[in-house]
Amino acid sequence: MSLQDFRDNRAQEKRAAVSQAAPTLFAERGLNAVSMATLAQAAGVSTATLYRHFVDKEAVFAEVIEYLVRNVLADHPAEAEDADPVSALRSVAMRYATLLSDPMVLGLLRAVVADTDASS
């Protein structure tokens, strides 16, 4: 393994640590109450490292949301084109209900709503 490969792997590990710590913090405390320093501490990285990967906490939050959306779509591949429309709609409804019943997703939704209310 080259030095560059090692550095790339460490960078990916640190970014993954942030991505794993962020959803819980945002869901529990809300977007406004979480600082970059708090995110860095929870992820076990320095604040400088965090800023190397993310321009601000909104970018971290955006990655959390993108991850959730990608995983929901990946867990439920698109229905076959010849599927019964009622079955396809039922499948979409079940995915949506499952998503909204996830405690992490509910916490993130509360964080967005609370922060929107506070900035109004």
Secondary structure, DSSP 8 states (H G I E B T S, - for coil): --HHHHHHHHHHHHHHHHHHHHHHHHHHH-TTT--HHHHHHHHTS-HHHHHHH-SSHHHHHHHHHHHHHHHHHHHS----TTS-HHHHHHHHHHHHHHHHT-HHHHHHHHHHHHHHHHH-
